[in-house]
Structure formats: C-alpha cells, structure tokens
Amino acid sequence: MLPRILPPLLLAASLLAGWEIYCRLADVAPLILPAPSGVLQALVSNRADIGAHALSTIAVVALGFSLSVGFAFLVSIMLHFLPWAKRV
C-alpha cells in the first residue's frame, strides 16, 4: 500500500513546499496569495466560526441536493408515463 500512496503524497508535499517557498521569497501579499502556513494558522485560529459556517453550508448543500434529486425523479416519472412529454 505504501508504494501506491507515496507518489501522490510526495507530489502534494512538494507542491505545498514550493507554494510556501514562493510566497516567502517573492514577498507576496497574503491578501493576494496566502502561504499554506498562513492558511493553516487562520483555520486553527478561526475554527469555531469556520465550523459553524461549514455546518450551515452543509445543510444548504443537502437541501439543494435533495430538491434536485426529487425534481429529477418527478421529471423522469413524467417522461416515462406521459407520451406527450417526450415530444416536448
């Protein structure tokens, strides 16, 4: 299992390291491109707010997904049982 997962992990680690190095050496403004360390620091320091917002976002996503599945189900039933709907 390790030989299979090692290349993607090395790729992700090298991309994150390159991103961090670029942000530090090029002195990029954090508002334009924050370094991964800054993103992690913001996630840790704002975890309570992020958790609350994530829960509300998940609820909205679940509602939207449920509505779209219900609508698609009704449309499929309509297309199957109503021959005139197939022609439209």
Biopython code that builds the backbone (N, CA, C, O; Angstrom):
import numpy as np
from Bio.PDB.StructureBuilder import StructureBuilder

atoms = [
    (1, "MET", "N", (0.813, -1.191, 0.000)),
    (1, "MET", "CA", (0.000, 0.000, 0.000)),
    (1, "MET", "C", (0.861, 1.262, 0.000)),
    (1, "MET", "O", (0.511, 2.252, -0.643)),
    (2, "LEU", "N", (1.975, 1.231, 0.712)),
    (2, "LEU", "CA", (2.847, 2.411, 0.772)),
    (2, "LEU", "C", (3.407, 2.790, -0.593)),
    (2, "LEU", "O", (3.439, 3.980, -0.906)),
    (3, "PRO", "N", (3.855, 1.841, -1.432)),
    (3, "PRO", "CA", (4.348, 2.255, -2.750)),
    (3, "PRO", "C", (3.273, 2.910, -3.615)),
    (3, "PRO", "O", (3.591, 3.700, -4.505)),
    (4, "ARG", "N", (2.012, 2.591, -3.362)),
    (4, "ARG", "CA", (0.942, 3.158, -4.166)),
    (4, "ARG", "C", (0.578, 4.573, -3.709)),
    (4, "ARG", "O", (0.229, 5.418, -4.533)),
    (5, "ILE", "N", (0.656, 4.830, -2.424)),
    (5, "ILE", "CA", (0.241, 6.130, -1.894)),
    (5, "ILE", "C", (1.395, 7.128, -1.786)),
    (5, "ILE", "O", (1.170, 8.332, -1.660)),
    (6, "LEU", "N", (2.600, 6.636, -1.834)),
    (6, "LEU", "CA", (3.762, 7.509, -1.652)),
    (6, "LEU", "C", (3.910, 8.565, -2.757)),
    (6, "LEU", "O", (4.143, 9.728, -2.426)),
    (7, "PRO", "N", (3.788, 8.231, -4.044)),
    (7, "PRO", "CA", (3.946, 9.280, -5.065)),
    (7, "PRO", "C", (2.951, 10.440, -4.942)),
    (7, "PRO", "O", (3.370, 11.591, -5.058)),
    (8, "PRO", "N", (1.648, 10.191, -4.712)),
    (8, "PRO", "CA", (0.757, 11.349, -4.539)),
    (8, "PRO", "C", (1.083, 12.180, -3.301)),
    (8, "PRO", "O", (0.959, 13.404, -3.320)),
    (9, "LEU", "N", (1.498, 11.513, -2.225)),
    (9, "LEU", "CA", (1.871, 12.266, -1.026)),
    (9, "LEU", "C", (3.105, 13.123, -1.265)),
    (9, "LEU", "O", (3.170, 14.267, -0.816)),
    (10, "LEU", "N", (4.083, 12.570, -1.970)),
    (10, "LEU", "CA", (5.285, 13.352, -2.288)),
    (10, "LEU", "C", (4.960, 14.521, -3.208)),
    (10, "LEU", "O", (5.511, 15.611, -3.054)),
    (11, "LEU", "N", (4.075, 14.295, -4.153)),
    (11, "LEU", "CA", (3.674, 15.374, -5.050)),
    (11, "LEU", "C", (2.967, 16.482, -4.282)),
    (11, "LEU", "O", (3.274, 17.659, -4.470)),
    (12, "ALA", "N", (2.023, 16.117, -3.419)),
    (12, "ALA", "CA", (1.305, 17.121, -2.634)),
    (12, "ALA", "C", (2.250, 17.878, -1.704)),
    (12, "ALA", "O", (2.143, 19.096, -1.564)),
    (13, "ALA", "N", (3.173, 17.157, -1.071)),
    (13, "ALA", "CA", (4.128, 17.805, -0.171)),
    (13, "ALA", "C", (5.052, 18.754, -0.936)),
    (13, "ALA", "O", (5.356, 19.848, -0.460)),
    (14, "SER", "N", (5.493, 18.335, -2.111)),
    (14, "SER", "CA", (6.388, 19.205, -2.877)),
    (14, "SER", "C", (5.646, 20.429, -3.417)),
    (14, "SER", "O", (6.221, 21.516, -3.478)),
    (15, "LEU", "N", (4.381, 20.272, -3.810)),
    (15, "LEU", "CA", (3.605, 21.431, -4.257)),
    (15, "LEU", "C", (3.373, 22.418, -3.111)),
    (15, "LEU", "O", (3.492, 23.629, -3.294)),
    (16, "LEU", "N", (3.043, 21.893, -1.934)),
    (16, "LEU", "CA", (2.857, 22.779, -0.778)),
    (16, "LEU", "C", (4.161, 23.463, -0.384)),
    (16, "LEU", "O", (4.164, 24.644, -0.035)),
    (17, "ALA", "N", (5.267, 22.727, -0.439)),
    (17, "ALA", "CA", (6.565, 23.324, -0.105)),
    (17, "ALA", "C", (6.943, 24.398, -1.119)),
    (17, "ALA", "O", (7.430, 25.464, -0.741)),
    (18, "GLY", "N", (6.723, 24.127, -2.391)),
    (18, "GLY", "CA", (7.011, 25.119, -3.423)),
    (18, "GLY", "C", (6.161, 26.366, -3.263)),
    (18, "GLY", "O", (6.645, 27.484, -3.441)),
    (19, "TRP", "N", (4.903, 26.173, -2.931)),
    (19, "TRP", "CA", (3.988, 27.291, -2.700)),
    (19, "TRP", "C", (4.473, 28.141, -1.523)),
    (19, "TRP", "O", (4.506, 29.369, -1.602)),
    (20, "GLU", "N", (4.845, 27.471, -0.437)),
    (20, "GLU", "CA", (5.338, 28.176, 0.754)),
    (20, "GLU", "C", (6.623, 28.945, 0.447)),
    (20, "GLU", "O", (6.763, 30.108, 0.826)),
    (21, "ILE", "N", (7.545, 28.300, -0.229)),
    (21, "ILE", "CA", (8.824, 28.941, -0.577)),
    (21, "ILE", "C", (8.594, 30.138, -1.486)),
    (21, "ILE", "O", (9.199, 31.192, -1.289)),
    (22, "TYR", "N", (7.731, 29.986, -2.475)),
    (22, "TYR", "CA", (7.454, 31.092, -3.389)),
    (22, "TYR", "C", (6.861, 32.287, -2.635)),
    (22, "TYR", "O", (7.274, 33.428, -2.845)),
    (23, "CYS", "N", (5.899, 32.019, -1.764)),
    (23, "CYS", "CA", (5.269, 33.112, -1.019)),
    (23, "CYS", "C", (6.268, 33.837, -0.128)),
    (23, "CYS", "O", (6.193, 35.057, 0.018)),
    (24, "ARG", "N", (7.192, 33.111, 0.462)),
    (24, "ARG", "CA", (8.171, 33.746, 1.351)),
    (24, "ARG", "C", (9.244, 34.502, 0.569)),
    (24, "ARG", "O", (9.599, 35.623, 0.931)),
    (25, "LEU", "N", (9.761, 33.896, -0.498)),
    (25, "LEU", "CA", (10.850, 34.530, -1.249)),
    (25, "LEU", "C", (10.366, 35.692, -2.111)),
    (25, "LEU", "O", (11.069, 36.694, -2.249)),
    (26, "ALA", "N", (9.185, 35.570, -2.686)),
    (26, "ALA", "CA", (8.674, 36.626, -3.564)),
    (26, "ALA", "C", (7.976, 37.720, -2.773)),
    (26, "ALA", "O", (7.585, 38.737, -3.345)),
    (27, "ASP", "N", (7.812, 37.531, -1.472)),
    (27, "ASP", "CA", (7.158, 38.508, -0.602)),
    (27, "ASP", "C", (5.783, 38.891, -1.142)),
    (27, "ASP", "O", (5.436, 40.066, -1.261)),
    (28, "VAL", "N", (5.018, 37.852, -1.464)),
    (28, "VAL", "CA", (3.663, 38.055, -1.987)),
    (28, "VAL", "C", (2.757, 38.491, -0.843)),
    (28, "VAL", "O", (2.840, 37.958, 0.263)),
    (29, "ALA", "N", (1.898, 39.458, -1.115)),
    (29, "ALA", "CA", (0.957, 39.927, -0.096)),
    (29, "ALA", "C", (0.007, 38.789, 0.280)),
    (29, "ALA", "O", (-0.518, 38.113, -0.604)),
    (30, "PRO", "N", (-0.220, 38.568, 1.566)),
    (30, "PRO", "CA", (-1.107, 37.476, 1.983)),
    (30, "PRO", "C", (-2.531, 37.609, 1.465)),
    (30, "PRO", "O", (-3.247, 36.614, 1.344)),
    (31, "LEU", "N", (-2.943, 38.834, 1.158)),
    (31, "LEU", "CA", (-4.276, 39.017, 0.597)),
    (31, "LEU", "C", (-4.356, 38.471, -0.823)),
    (31, "LEU", "O", (-5.412, 38.002, -1.249)),
    (32, "ILE", "N", (-3.250, 38.527, -1.558)),
    (32, "ILE", "CA", (-3.214, 38.031, -2.935)),
    (32, "ILE", "C", (-3.037, 36.519, -2.967)),
    (32, "ILE", "O", (-3.807, 35.813, -3.617)),
    (33, "LEU", "N", (-2.026, 36.023, -2.268)),
    (33, "LEU", "CA", (-1.742, 34.591, -2.234)),
    (33, "LEU", "C", (-1.167, 34.237, -0.865)),
    (33, "LEU", "O", (0.031, 34.390, -0.629)),
    (34, "PRO", "N", (-2.029, 33.761, 0.033)),
    (34, "PRO", "CA", (-1.508, 33.404, 1.357)),
    (34, "PRO", "C", (-0.690, 32.116, 1.289)),
    (34, "PRO", "O", (-0.985, 31.214, 0.504)),
    (35, "ALA", "N", (0.328, 32.051, 2.117)),
    (35, "ALA", "CA", (1.146, 30.846, 2.199)),
    (35, "ALA", "C", (0.348, 29.748, 2.886)),
    (35, "ALA", "O", (-0.563, 30.044, 3.660)),
    (36, "PRO", "N", (0.670, 28.487, 2.620)),
    (36, "PRO", "CA", (-0.046, 27.392, 3.292)),
    (36, "PRO", "C", (0.017, 27.491, 4.817)),
    (36, "PRO", "O", (-0.943, 27.139, 5.502)),
    (37, "SER", "N", (1.134, 27.964, 5.343)),
    (37, "SER", "CA", (1.233, 28.119, 6.798)),
    (37, "SER", "C", (0.241, 29.166, 7.300)),
    (37, "SER", "O", (-0.323, 29.006, 8.383)),
    (38, "GLY", "N", (0.022, 30.226, 6.536)),
    (38, "GLY", "CA", (-0.956, 31.247, 6.910)),
    (38, "GLY", "C", (-2.381, 30.726, 6.845)),
    (38, "GLY", "O", (-3.221, 31.072, 7.677)),
    (39, "VAL", "N", (-2.644, 29.891, 5.849)),
    (39, "VAL", "CA", (-3.977, 29.291, 5.730)),
    (39, "VAL", "C", (-4.240, 28.374, 6.916)),
    (39, "VAL", "O", (-5.320, 28.409, 7.505)),
    (40, "LEU", "N", (-3.257, 27.558, 7.264)),
    (40, "LEU", "CA", (-3.404, 26.652, 8.402)),
    (40, "LEU", "C", (-3.569, 27.427, 9.702)),
    (40, "LEU", "O", (-4.373, 27.053, 10.555)),
    (41, "GLN", "N", (-2.814, 28.496, 9.850)),
    (41, "GLN", "CA", (-2.926, 29.326, 11.050)),
    (41, "GLN", "C", (-4.315, 29.956, 11.145)),
    (41, "GLN", "O", (-4.892, 30.006, 12.231)),
    (42, "ALA", "N", (-4.856, 30.435, 10.033)),
    (42, "ALA", "CA", (-6.197, 31.025, 10.036)),
    (42, "ALA", "C", (-7.263, 29.968, 10.322)),
    (42, "ALA", "O", (-8.247, 30.246, 11.009)),
    (43, "LEU", "N", (-7.069, 28.758, 9.797)),
    (43, "LEU", "CA", (-8.020, 27.683, 10.080)),
    (43, "LEU", "C", (-8.048, 27.345, 11.559)),
    (43, "LEU", "O", (-9.119, 27.135, 12.130)),
    (44, "VAL", "N", (-6.884, 27.290, 12.181)),
    (44, "VAL", "CA", (-6.814, 26.943, 13.609)),
    (44, "VAL", "C", (-7.375, 28.073, 14.464)),
    (44, "VAL", "O", (-8.120, 27.814, 15.409)),
    (45, "SER", "N", (-7.036, 29.305, 14.155)),
    (45, "SER", "CA", (-7.482, 30.418, 14.995)),
    (45, "SER", "C", (-8.967, 30.733, 14.822)),
    (45, "SER", "O", (-9.578, 31.294, 15.732)),
    (46, "ASN", "N", (-9.557, 30.389, 13.688)),
    (46, "ASN", "CA", (-10.974, 30.674, 13.431)),
    (46, "ASN", "C", (-11.815, 29.408, 13.354)),
    (46, "ASN", "O", (-12.857, 29.398, 12.698)),
    (47, "ARG", "N", (-11.380, 28.346, 14.013)),
    (47, "ARG", "CA", (-12.056, 27.053, 13.853)),
    (47, "ARG", "C", (-13.498, 27.069, 14.337)),
    (47, "ARG", "O", (-14.325, 26.348, 13.778)),
    (48, "ALA", "N", (-13.833, 27.849, 15.340)),
    (48, "ALA", "CA", (-15.216, 27.886, 15.825)),
    (48, "ALA", "C", (-16.135, 28.513, 14.777)),
    (48, "ALA", "O", (-17.208, 27.983, 14.487)),
    (49, "ASP", "N", (-15.714, 29.632, 14.220)),
    (49, "ASP", "CA", (-16.522, 30.283, 13.183)),
    (49, "ASP", "C", (-16.610, 29.421, 11.934)),
    (49, "ASP", "O", (-17.676, 29.297, 11.330)),
    (50, "ILE", "N", (-15.494, 28.828, 11.551)),
    (50, "ILE", "CA", (-15.480, 28.007, 10.348)),
    (50, "ILE", "C", (-16.382, 26.783, 10.524)),
    (50, "ILE", "O", (-17.078, 26.378, 9.592)),
    (51, "GLY", "N", (-16.364, 26.199, 11.723)),
    (51, "GLY", "CA", (-17.229, 25.051, 11.984)),
    (51, "GLY", "C", (-18.702, 25.404, 11.870)),
    (51, "GLY", "O", (-19.478, 24.655, 11.277)),
    (52, "ALA", "N", (-19.093, 26.540, 12.434)),
    (52, "ALA", "CA", (-20.495, 26.963, 12.357)),
    (52, "ALA", "C", (-20.904, 27.248, 10.923)),
    (52, "ALA", "O", (-21.985, 26.848, 10.491)),
    (53, "HIS", "N", (-20.052, 27.933, 10.188)),
    (53, "HIS", "CA", (-20.370, 28.234, 8.792)),
    (53, "HIS", "C", (-20.364, 26.964, 7.936)),
    (53, "HIS", "O", (-21.159, 26.838, 7.005)),
    (54, "ALA", "N", (-19.473, 26.033, 8.248)),
    (54, "ALA", "CA", (-19.428, 24.783, 7.494)),
    (54, "ALA", "C", (-20.709, 23.983, 7.702)),
    (54, "ALA", "O", (-21.225, 23.385, 6.757)),
    (55, "LEU", "N", (-21.226, 23.965, 8.926)),
    (55, "LEU", "CA", (-22.473, 23.240, 9.186)),
    (55, "LEU", "C", (-23.643, 23.846, 8.416)),
    (55, "LEU", "O", (-24.455, 23.116, 7.847)),
    (56, "SER", "N", (-23.733, 25.166, 8.394)),
    (56, "SER", "CA", (-24.835, 25.785, 7.646)),
    (56, "SER", "C", (-24.661, 25.555, 6.144)),
    (56, "SER", "O", (-25.645, 25.373, 5.427)),
    (57, "THR", "N", (-23.432, 25.563, 5.673)),
    (57, "THR", "CA", (-23.189, 25.296, 4.253)),
    (57, "THR", "C", (-23.561, 23.867, 3.894)),
    (57, "THR", "O", (-24.157, 23.624, 2.845)),
    (58, "ILE", "N", (-23.213, 22.922, 4.756)),
    (58, "ILE", "CA", (-23.565, 21.515, 4.511)),
    (58, "ILE", "C", (-25.080, 21.347, 4.494)),
    (58, "ILE", "O", (-25.606, 20.582, 3.686)),
    (59, "ALA", "N", (-25.788, 22.052, 5.374)),
    (59, "ALA", "CA", (-27.248, 21.963, 5.396)),
    (59, "ALA", "C", (-27.852, 22.493, 4.099)),
    (59, "ALA", "O", (-28.774, 21.888, 3.553)),
    (60, "VAL", "N", (-27.343, 23.606, 3.606)),
    (60, "VAL", "CA", (-27.860, 24.175, 2.359)),
    (60, "VAL", "C", (-27.553, 23.255, 1.179)),
    (60, "VAL", "O", (-28.388, 23.073, 0.294)),
    (61, "VAL", "N", (-26.358, 22.679, 1.171)),
    (61, "VAL", "CA", (-25.991, 21.746, 0.102)),
    (61, "VAL", "C", (-26.896, 20.522, 0.131)),
    (61, "VAL", "O", (-27.359, 20.069, -0.915)),
    (62, "ALA", "N", (-27.152, 19.985, 1.321)),
    (62, "ALA", "CA", (-28.025, 18.813, 1.439)),
    (62, "ALA", "C", (-29.441, 19.140, 0.975)),
    (62, "ALA", "O", (-30.073, 18.327, 0.301)),
    (63, "LEU", "N", (-29.940, 20.309, 1.324)),
    (63, "LEU", "CA", (-31.270, 20.712, 0.878)),
    (63, "LEU", "C", (-31.315, 20.857, -0.643)),
    (63, "LEU", "O", (-32.242, 20.363, -1.285)),
    (64, "GLY", "N", (-30.332, 21.523, -1.216)),
    (64, "GLY", "CA", (-30.295, 21.689, -2.668)),
    (64, "GLY", "C", (-30.176, 20.362, -3.394)),
    (64, "GLY", "O", (-30.824, 20.155, -4.420)),
    (65, "PHE", "N", (-29.351, 19.459, -2.871)),
    (65, "PHE", "CA", (-29.206, 18.139, -3.490)),
    (65, "PHE", "C", (-30.516, 17.362, -3.407)),
    (65, "PHE", "O", (-30.920, 16.718, -4.376)),
    (66, "SER", "N", (-31.176, 17.419, -2.260)),
    (66, "SER", "CA", (-32.442, 16.703, -2.102)),
    (66, "SER", "C", (-33.508, 17.246, -3.047)),
    (66, "SER", "O", (-34.250, 16.479, -3.660)),
    (67, "LEU", "N", (-33.583, 18.561, -3.161)),
    (67, "LEU", "CA", (-34.557, 19.154, -4.083)),
    (67, "LEU", "C", (-34.266, 18.777, -5.535)),
    (67, "LEU", "O", (-35.187, 18.494, -6.301)),
    (68, "SER", "N", (-32.993, 18.775, -5.910)),
    (68, "SER", "CA", (-32.662, 18.430, -7.300)),
    (68, "SER", "C", (-32.939, 16.961, -7.592)),
    (68, "SER", "O", (-33.393, 16.633, -8.689)),
    (69, "VAL", "N", (-32.680, 16.073, -6.644)),
    (69, "VAL", "CA", (-32.975, 14.649, -6.843)),
    (69, "VAL", "C", (-34.483, 14.447, -6.930)),
    (69, "VAL", "O", (-34.959, 13.693, -7.780)),
    (70, "GLY", "N", (-35.236, 15.109, -6.063)),
    (70, "GLY", "CA", (-36.699, 14.996, -6.128)),
    (70, "GLY", "C", (-37.253, 15.521, -7.437)),
    (70, "GLY", "O", (-38.130, 14.894, -8.030)),
    (71, "PHE", "N", (-36.762, 16.651, -7.897)),
    (71, "PHE", "CA", (-37.212, 17.203, -9.174)),
    (71, "PHE", "C", (-36.859, 16.272, -10.331)),
    (71, "PHE", "O", (-37.684, 16.041, -11.215)),
    (72, "ALA", "N", (-35.642, 15.737, -10.332)),
    (72, "ALA", "CA", (-35.228, 14.820, -11.397)),
    (72, "ALA", "C", (-36.078, 13.556, -11.381)),
    (72, "ALA", "O", (-36.416, 13.022, -12.437)),
    (73, "PHE", "N", (-36.424, 13.075, -10.191)),
    (73, "PHE", "CA", (-37.270, 11.890, -10.092)),
    (73, "PHE", "C", (-38.649, 12.168, -10.682)),
    (73, "PHE", "O", (-39.174, 11.357, -11.445)),
    (74, "LEU", "N", (-39.234, 13.308, -10.334)),
    (74, "LEU", "CA", (-40.554, 13.655, -10.880)),
    (74, "LEU", "C", (-40.515, 13.823, -12.394)),
    (74, "LEU", "O", (-41.430, 13.381, -13.089)),
    (75, "VAL", "N", (-39.476, 14.451, -12.908)),
    (75, "VAL", "CA", (-39.354, 14.622, -14.360)),
    (75, "VAL", "C", (-39.190, 13.265, -15.047)),
    (75, "VAL", "O", (-39.754, 13.046, -16.119)),
    (76, "SER", "N", (-38.435, 12.363, -14.451)),
    (76, "SER", "CA", (-38.262, 11.038, -15.076)),
    (76, "SER", "C", (-39.570, 10.262, -15.073)),
    (76, "SER", "O", (-39.874, 9.564, -16.041)),
    (77, "ILE", "N", (-40.343, 10.372, -14.009)),
    (77, "ILE", "CA", (-41.658, 9.717, -13.972)),
    (77, "ILE", "C", (-42.559, 10.315, -15.040)),
    (77, "ILE", "O", (-43.249, 9.587, -15.754)),
    (78, "MET", "N", (-42.554, 11.629, -15.152)),
    (78, "MET", "CA", (-43.381, 12.301, -16.147)),
    (78, "MET", "C", (-42.981, 11.878, -17.564)),
    (78, "MET", "O", (-43.843, 11.589, -18.394)),
    (79, "LEU", "N", (-41.693, 11.841, -17.834)),
    (79, "LEU", "CA", (-41.241, 11.454, -19.172)),
    (79, "LEU", "C", (-41.558, 9.995, -19.483)),
    (79, "LEU", "O", (-41.758, 9.639, -20.644)),
    (80, "HIS", "N", (-41.605, 9.165, -18.475)),
    (80, "HIS", "CA", (-41.888, 7.749, -18.701)),
    (80, "HIS", "C", (-43.367, 7.500, -18.952)),
    (80, "HIS", "O", (-43.714, 6.714, -19.833)),
    (81, "PHE", "N", (-44.258, 8.162, -18.186)),
    (81, "PHE", "CA", (-45.683, 7.852, -18.260)),
    (81, "PHE", "C", (-46.491, 8.786, -19.151)),
    (81, "PHE", "O", (-47.627, 8.455, -19.492)),
    (82, "LEU", "N", (-45.968, 9.909, -19.532)),
    (82, "LEU", "CA", (-46.709, 10.843, -20.377)),
    (82, "LEU", "C", (-46.054, 10.922, -21.747)),
    (82, "LEU", "O", (-44.998, 11.537, -21.894)),
    (83, "PRO", "N", (-46.668, 10.307, -22.750)),
    (83, "PRO", "CA", (-46.041, 10.284, -24.077)),
    (83, "PRO", "C", (-45.884, 11.675, -24.695)),
    (83, "PRO", "O", (-44.939, 11.911, -25.448)),
    (84, "TRP", "N", (-46.797, 12.594, -24.385)),
    (84, "TRP", "CA", (-46.673, 13.925, -24.975)),
    (84, "TRP", "C", (-45.478, 14.685, -24.405)),
    (84, "TRP", "O", (-44.971, 15.605, -25.047)),
    (85, "ALA", "N", (-45.025, 14.315, -23.220)),
    (85, "ALA", "CA", (-43.877, 14.999, -22.625)),
    (85, "ALA", "C", (-42.575, 14.623, -23.333)),
    (85, "ALA", "O", (-41.608, 15.383, -23.308)),
    (86, "LYS", "N", (-42.556, 13.458, -23.958)),
    (86, "LYS", "CA", (-41.342, 13.029, -24.677)),
    (86, "LYS", "C", (-41.142, 13.869, -25.929)),
    (86, "LYS", "O", (-40.009, 14.062, -26.370)),
    (87, "ARG", "N", (-42.215, 14.364, -26.501)),
    (87, "ARG", "CA", (-42.112, 15.137, -27.740)),
    (87, "ARG", "C", (-41.703, 16.587, -27.497)),
    (87, "ARG", "O", (-41.273, 17.267, -28.428)),
    (88, "VAL", "N", (-41.828, 17.056, -26.293)),
    (88, "VAL", "CA", (-41.549, 18.475, -25.986)),
    (88, "VAL", "C", (-40.092, 18.725, -25.897)),
    (88, "VAL", "O", (-39.674, 19.855, -25.647)),
]
sb = StructureBuilder()
sb.init_structure("model")
sb.init_model(0)
sb.init_chain("A")
sb.init_seg("    ")
for serial, (resi, resn, name, xyz) in enumerate(atoms, 1):
    if name == "N":
        sb.init_residue(resn, " ", resi, " ")
    sb.init_atom(name, np.array(xyz, "f"), 0.0, 1.0, " ", f" {name:<3s}", serial, name[0])
structure = sb.get_structure()
